[in-house]
């Protein structure tokens, strides 16, 4: 659980990075219509959640470092209590409870928003705001700016509008101990789900039934939704990187690739495992699988503070290229294949990505034109793979095999912590689990 004190500290840290005489305007997400009068399940905007931990729609966080506000620099605009609306749509916290719960200086109700925006923007030199996120919200802020610029006596609008996202996203990239604890819980829930799905798999079971097993385990552990669309690809479907149809029946002799992770308290897990439907890897499946596992282990042994993701990727590519040549899937020398990037035919995505409130989390991979060295508190995935299309010009025994192995890693002061270690991934351990 992340404490209210940590959320307040994040707000203060953001404000401290802004120029003097600045106001930050951070809106929440809104409900999105699914069809006619039904909405998709609400999912809070990640930046707003990071700063508040508040899960109601149509809310605004306002922060100011202008001397006019003094110590009263944190405010919120939220939905008013409404008994009729709450009967149909659920309970609302309301202004009075929000003031106490979030230890705010001021709280306003949503119908006051136009006047509140005018009051809070007026007289500041800089407005920090994420333009382009939601058109309706952009228009509300633009309307307030126009009104202040057209003031009959003087222009009272901020002279500069600054994108707040670079500051916020750099903060989000570096996880606190509490954040990593929550992410570890998300990973443990996801690991249990993967083990359950692996044991449920059998010839004739449908991919969507494995998806159901995963989602059931997520929900029973308190993770009400997956962090992204669950991928269950059997046979050649494993070679489609973002396959989400999940409609095919599993067949004996095939591999199944599951890429699935729970979202827990806003934070994502992202695990991939590949395993045989029959419970035993065939010789060609085992050869491809162990090559991917070797590449991943090489990356996990190498990565840590001060290392770049690019450098780890280069090591993985070399391991995969050497292995593909040894298996006869590539021809020629390692040096020539690396120079010609022939491996791209079978490994076409990156080695990993940042992980956090979003599954492909925020944060720049390059800073000042250079690859960013990893630092303690960063969390990322390590996920090499090999995907041999059914029509690949290789020995037939390898065609249609897709393998990806993905773990979530927290960078520590001395190395890494693998947050997803509870899911088996050696051939022996997977086969032992499936036999149980």
N, C-alpha and C positions, 0 to 999 in steps of 0.2 A: 504494500500500500504506500502510495506517495503522499506525504503529509501536506497539509495546507501551508505550512511554513515553507516547504520547498517550492510550491507554486508561487507564493509571494516573492521569494528570493529570485525566481526566474523573471518575474515582472520587473523587479528592481534592477536586475542585471541588464535586462533589455533597455530600460530607461537610461541607465548609466552610460550606455554606448551611444545614445542619441546626442546630437548637437544640443547646445543650450537653447532654451525657448522652443522646445519640441513637444508635440503631442502625438501619441500612437493611437491608432484606431484599428482594433482587431475584431472583425465580425465572426460570429459563429456560422455554422452551416444552417440551411433551411430545409424543410421537408420537400421531397421531390415526388411528384405524381407518378405513380406506376401505371394506372389506368383509371379513367373517369374519377371516381371519388375515393380511390385507395392510393396510399403512398408506399414507397419503399421503406423498409425499416430504417430508422434514423441512424446516421453515422456522423458523429461530430467532426468538424473541421480539425485537422491534426494540429495546426498552429494554435487555434483557440484552446483545444484540449490541453496542449503542452503548457499553456500559461494559466489555465484556470481549473482543469479537471471537472468542468461543468458540462453536463450532457443534455442541455435543453437547446432547442433551435431558436433562431431569431433573437439572439443575444449579442450584445456588443461590450467589449472591454475597452475602456478609455484610460490612458496613462499620460500624465503630463509632468514635465520637469520645469515648467514655467514658474517663476517666483510668485506669480499671482496666486497659484494654487497652494504654495507653501508645502506643508506636510500632507495636505489633502489632495493627493495626486492620483488616486486610484478609484475609478468609478465603473459601474456596470449599468447597462440598460437591459432589462429582461421582461419577459411576458408577465402581465398582471395576473393575479389570482382571479379566476373566473369559474364559478361553480358549474355553470351550464357547459362551458367548453371542457372542463375537467371530467364531467360525466362521460363525454364522448371520446376525448382524446388523451386522458390521463392527467395525473396531478402535476401542478406547477409549483415551483418553489416560492415564487412571488418576491417582491422587493424587500419586504421586512426580513424574511428569512435569509435572503441572499446577502443582505448587509451584514448579518451576524456570521453566517456560515463562511463567507469568503473574507471576512475581516476587512471590508471595503470602507472607503471614506464616504462615498455617496452611491446610492442606487436609484435609478429612475425606472419608470414603467415604459413599455414599448410605444405607447401612444404619445409620449413626450419626446420621442427620438428627434424629430426635426429641430425643435428648440434646443435640445441638449447638444446636438452636433454644432449648431451655431455658437452656443456658449463655449463649448470646449475647443473649437477650432479658432475662435476669435482671439486675435492678438499674438498668436504664436508665429514664429518665423518659419518653422518646419513642420510638415505633416508627414508622419511615417505611416504608410498604408500600402496594402497589396492590391494595386489596381489590376483589373482583368480577371479577378477570381469569380465574381458573380455580377452580371450586368445590372441587376436591380440594386445591389449594394453600391456599385460604382456610381449609379445615377443619384442615389441619396447623398453621397459624399460630394459629388460634383454640384448638386443643387445647393448644398450648404456653402461651398466655395464660391459659387456664382453670387449668392446673396451677400456674402461678405465683401466680395470684390466690387459689387455695385452699391455699397453703402454710400449714401449721399455726402457724408463728411470726409471719410477717408477709407482707403483700402485696408480692411481688417483681416484679410485672408492670409494664411501662411504663404510666404513667397516661394517656397520650395516644397514639392511633393516628392518624398523619397521612398523607394521600395523598401519595406521593412523586412522582406523575406531573406535577403542575404544575412542580416544580423540574426534573425530568428533561426535560420537553418544551420548556421554555424554553431549556435548554441545547442540545437537538437542533435547535432552530430556527436557531441561529447556527452555520453550518458553518465548519470550519477549512479552511485551504488544502489539506490532504491530502484532506479529504472532497470538496471541490469538484473536485480532480483525479480522484478516483475517479468522481464523477458525470459529469465530462466524458468519461471513458472509456466509461461506460455510454451516454451520448448518442451518441458516435461509433459504437459498435457498433450502436445502434438506427438511426442514420442510414444506415449501410450496408445494413441489413436493409430499410429502407423503399425505398431505391433499387433493391434487388434485386427486391422485390415489384412495384414499379411497372413494371419492365421485363419481368416475367414475365406481367403481366396481358394478357389478350386475350379476345375473345368466346368463350364456351364454357368458359373456365376457371372453376372453382368458387371461391367465397370461401374455403373451407377449404384450398384449394391455395395461395392467397396466404398464408394463416395459416401453412402448413407452410414456405413459403419464408422467412418472417420468423423462425420459430423455429429453422430450420436455421442461418440466419446468426448468430442469437444464440449458439447452442450452439458453433458452430465457432470463435467468437471468445472463448469462455470464459465466456459468460453462460448458465448451464445452464437458466434458466427465465425466462419473461416476468415482468415486475413486476406484471402484472394480466391479467385475461382479455382476450385480443386481440380487437379489433373490426374486422371487415372487412364493411362494408355497401355494397352496390352498389344503384344505383337508389334507390327509395323507402326501402330499408333504411337508408340513410344518415340518414334523418330520425328513426330510433330511437336515442336518445342512447347507450344501453348495449346495443346489439344485439350478441349474441355467438353466435347460432345459426350464422352463417357457412356456410350450406348452399345458397345460391342460385348458379346459374350466371351469370356476367357476360354482359351483352348489349351489343351494339354500340350506341353512342349514349348509354350511361349514364355517370354518374360513379361512382367508387369512393372511399369514405371509409375510410381505415385509421387506427386509433388503437391504437398498439402501442409498447411500450417494454421494453427488457431490464432485468433485475435483475443487477447486477454487483457482487460483493463486498458484497452486502447493500443496495446503493443503487439507486434506481429512475430510469429515464428514462421520459418520457411525451411521445410525438410524435404529432401528427395531420397527415396530408396528404390532400388530395382531388384526384383526377386523372381524366381521361377514358379509358374503356376503348379507344376508337378511336384515341387518341393526339392528338386535337385537340378542344378545347373548342368546343361550339356557341355561337352568339351569346348565348342566354339563360344558359347555364351560365357563360360567361365574365363576363357582367354581374354575376351573383350572386357568383362567385368573387372578382372584382376588388374588389367592395364589401367583402367580408370581409377581404381582404388589406389594403385601405386602412385599415380599422378597426384591424387588428392592428398595422400599421406606425405608426399614430397612437399606439397604446398604447406600443409599443417606444420611440418617440421621446420620449415623455413620462415614462416610468417611470424611477425611480432612487432614490438615498438621499433620505429625507425625504418621498417621495411615498407616498400611501396607495393601496391597491388599489381602494378605493371611488372615489377621484378619477379613476383611470385608467378604471374601468368607466363612469363618467358620460361621459367623452369618447368612448369606443367606442359607447355607446348613441346619442349624438348623431350620430355619423358614420353608423351603420347606419340610423337613422331618416331622416336626410336622403336617403340612398341609396334606401331603400325607397319613399319618396315620389316621388323622381325616376323610379323604375322603374314606378310605378303600383301597387305592392303595398299601399301605405297612402295614404289620402286626407286632405286637410286640411293645416294648417300644422304646421311642426316643433314649435312651442311646444305646440299642442294635443295632438299625438301623444305628446310627452314627458310631458305632464301626465297623460294617460290611459293611459300605458304600453302603447300598442298594439303596440309592438315585441315585447312578450312573446309574442305569437302565433308569432313566428319566431325569437326568441333567448331561450330560457327557462332558461339556466344562467348561472353566474357567469363572470367573465372569466378567472379562474385560481385556483390553489390552491398552497399550499406543497408542496415536493417534497423527498424525502430518503430515509430508510430505508423509509418508507411512501410509496406513490404519492400518496395524499392525506395529506401528512405532518402531524405534530403542530405545535402552536403556535396561540396565540390571535390572531384577526384584530382583536379589539378589546381595549384595555387601559384600565382605569379608565373605562369607558363611552365611550371615544374610539377612532376607527379608528387602527390601529397604523401609524405611519410605517415604511416599509421601511428596512432598515439593511444595510450591507455584510456579506456572509456569508449572507444569506438567499437561498434558491433557490426559484423559483416558476414556474408555467406561465402563459403568456399565450395564450388560446385562444378568440377570438371565433368565432361560427358563425351560420349562417342555415339554417333547416330549413323548407321549404315543403311542407306535407302534400299528398298527392295530391288531397284534396278541398277544398283552400283556395279561398276566393272570390277568385281572382286569375286573370289571363290564363293560359290553359292551358299556354303554353310554359314557365312557371316551376314548374308543379306537379311534385312528386316530386323536386325538387332539394334535396340536403342538402350543405352545405359547412362544414367546420371546418378551421381552420389553427392548429396548436398548436406552440409552441416553449418550450424550457426556458431560463430566464434566471437568472443569478447577479448579485445586486446587488454592485457594486464601490464603491470610495470616490468615483469620479468619474462613475459611470453604471451600465452593465450590460455583461455578457458573455453573448452568445447561445451556449449550449452545443450547440445543435442546428442550427447554420448549415449543416451539410454536406448537408442535404436540400433540393433545389430547391423553390422555392415561387412564383416568378413564373410567369405563364402561359407566357412564352417559354422559360424554363429547364425547366419540366416537359415541354412539348411536345418540346424538343430531346432530353431524356433518353429519352423514350418512343420517339422516332425511332431512337435508337441501339440 
